[in-house]
Amino acid sequence: MADDALLRPSLVWLAGLVVLVGLYTVSFKKMIVTYVMGLFAIAGLLLPDWDFFDRPFSQWLSPVSVDPGDSKPPFTCTSKRFRIYPLRLAIYAAVYGFALYKWWMFVSN
């Protein structure tokens, strides 16, 4: 996994957030919900197959073709990962915004 260096600090910050939620709410159930939501959020950002999603939206339903003569390794860390695509940004904003809202309503009650 190419994002191992980013995954570890993310999990440490998630553990800190879970402890803070536990101290604030004194609820083990809310700690578990925070942990699971955090894992899904981290996995949604760090684990997708970016070679698949870095294609135009109309090609997402077709398989990724691999050139047999391509000599570069399959997992390279390049700056193309941080390109902004409007459709991807809208989907992420909608999904993560809704999840954050539901989590906050659960934790604050």
CYANA upper distance limits for C-alpha pairs under 8 A (distance plus 0.5 A):
  1 MET  CA     75 PHE  CA      8.30
  2 ALA  CA     75 PHE  CA      6.94
  2 ALA  CA     76 THR  CA      7.79
  2 ALA  CA     77 CYS  CA      7.32
  3 ASP  CA      7 LEU  CA      6.54
  3 ASP  CA     46 LEU  CA      7.13
  3 ASP  CA     47 LEU  CA      8.47
  4 ASP  CA      8 ARG  CA      6.90
  5 ALA  CA      9 PRO  CA      7.88
  6 LEU  CA     10 SER  CA      6.83
  7 LEU  CA     11 LEU  CA      6.76
  7 LEU  CA     42 ILE  CA      8.22
  7 LEU  CA     46 LEU  CA      7.76
  8 ARG  CA     12 VAL  CA      6.85
  9 PRO  CA     13 TRP  CA      6.66
 10 SER  CA     14 LEU  CA      6.63
 10 SER  CA     42 ILE  CA      7.64
 11 LEU  CA     15 ALA  CA      6.66
 11 LEU  CA     39 LEU  CA      8.39
 12 VAL  CA     16 GLY  CA      6.85
 13 TRP  CA     17 LEU  CA      6.71
 14 LEU  CA     18 VAL  CA      6.65
 14 LEU  CA     35 TYR  CA      7.45
 14 LEU  CA     38 GLY  CA      6.84
 14 LEU  CA     39 LEU  CA      8.46
 15 ALA  CA     19 VAL  CA      6.77
 15 ALA  CA     35 TYR  CA      7.96
 16 GLY  CA     20 LEU  CA      6.75
 17 LEU  CA     21 VAL  CA      6.64
 17 LEU  CA     34 THR  CA      8.46
 18 VAL  CA     22 GLY  CA      6.61
 18 VAL  CA     31 MET  CA      5.92
 18 VAL  CA     32 ILE  CA      8.33
 18 VAL  CA     34 THR  CA      6.62
 18 VAL  CA     35 TYR  CA      6.61
 19 VAL  CA     23 LEU  CA      6.64
 19 VAL  CA     31 MET  CA      7.89
 20 LEU  CA     24 TYR  CA      6.54
 21 VAL  CA     25 THR  CA      6.35
 21 VAL  CA     26 VAL  CA      8.13
 21 VAL  CA     30 LYS  CA      7.77
 21 VAL  CA     31 MET  CA      6.62
 21 VAL  CA     34 THR  CA      8.21
 21 VAL  CA    107 VAL  CA      8.30
 22 GLY  CA     26 VAL  CA      5.49
 22 GLY  CA     27 SER  CA      6.31
 22 GLY  CA     28 PHE  CA      7.04
 22 GLY  CA     30 LYS  CA      7.68
 22 GLY  CA     31 MET  CA      6.00
 25 THR  CA     30 LYS  CA      8.01
 25 THR  CA    107 VAL  CA      7.91
 27 SER  CA     31 MET  CA      6.94
 28 PHE  CA     32 ILE  CA      6.79
 29 LYS  CA     33 VAL  CA      6.77
 30 LYS  CA     34 THR  CA      6.55
 30 LYS  CA    106 PHE  CA      8.08
 30 LYS  CA    107 VAL  CA      6.61
 31 MET  CA     35 TYR  CA      6.65
 32 ILE  CA     36 VAL  CA      6.65
 33 VAL  CA     37 MET  CA      6.52
 33 VAL  CA    103 TRP  CA      8.38
 34 THR  CA     38 GLY  CA      6.43
 34 THR  CA    103 TRP  CA      7.81
 35 TYR  CA     39 LEU  CA      6.65
 36 VAL  CA     40 PHE  CA      6.80
 37 MET  CA     41 ALA  CA      6.65
 37 MET  CA     99 ALA  CA      8.38
 37 MET  CA    103 TRP  CA      8.25
 38 GLY  CA     42 ILE  CA      6.58
 39 LEU  CA     43 ALA  CA      6.46
 40 PHE  CA     44 GLY  CA      6.41
 41 ALA  CA     45 LEU  CA      6.91
 41 ALA  CA     96 TYR  CA      7.99
 42 ILE  CA     46 LEU  CA      6.49
 42 ILE  CA     47 LEU  CA      8.41
 43 ALA  CA     47 LEU  CA      5.67
 43 ALA  CA     48 PRO  CA      8.13
 44 GLY  CA     48 PRO  CA      6.99
 49 ASP  CA     53 PHE  CA      7.13
 50 TRP  CA     54 ASP  CA      6.18
 50 TRP  CA     81 ARG  CA      7.51
 51 ASP  CA     55 ARG  CA      7.85
 52 PHE  CA     60 TRP  CA      7.60
 52 PHE  CA     64 VAL  CA      6.86
 53 PHE  CA     57 PHE  CA      8.25
 53 PHE  CA     60 TRP  CA      7.29
 54 ASP  CA     81 ARG  CA      8.49
 55 ARG  CA     59 GLN  CA      6.99
 55 ARG  CA     60 TRP  CA      7.47
 56 PRO  CA     60 TRP  CA      7.54
 66 VAL  CA     70 ASP  CA      8.19
 77 CYS  CA     81 ARG  CA      8.28
 79 SER  CA     83 ARG  CA      8.03
 84 ILE  CA     88 ARG  CA      8.30
 84 ILE  CA     89 LEU  CA      7.59
 85 TYR  CA     89 LEU  CA      6.57
 86 PRO  CA     90 ALA  CA      6.59
 87 LEU  CA     91 ILE  CA      6.71
 88 ARG  CA     92 TYR  CA      6.58
 89 LEU  CA     93 ALA  CA      6.45
 90 ALA  CA     94 ALA  CA      6.60
 91 ILE  CA     95 VAL  CA      6.63
 92 TYR  CA     96 TYR  CA      6.27
 92 TYR  CA     97 GLY  CA      8.42
 93 ALA  CA     97 GLY  CA      6.03
 94 ALA  CA     98 PHE  CA      6.57
 95 VAL  CA     99 ALA  CA      6.68
 96 TYR  CA    100 LEU  CA      6.41
 97 GLY  CA    101 TYR  CA      6.62
 98 PHE  CA    102 LYS  CA      6.72
 99 ALA  CA    103 TRP  CA      6.54
100 LEU  CA    104 TRP  CA      6.54
101 TYR  CA    105 MET  CA      6.71
102 LYS  CA    106 PHE  CA      6.71
103 TRP  CA    107 VAL  CA      6.61
104 TRP  CA    108 SER  CA      6.30
105 MET  CA    109 ASN  CA      6.76
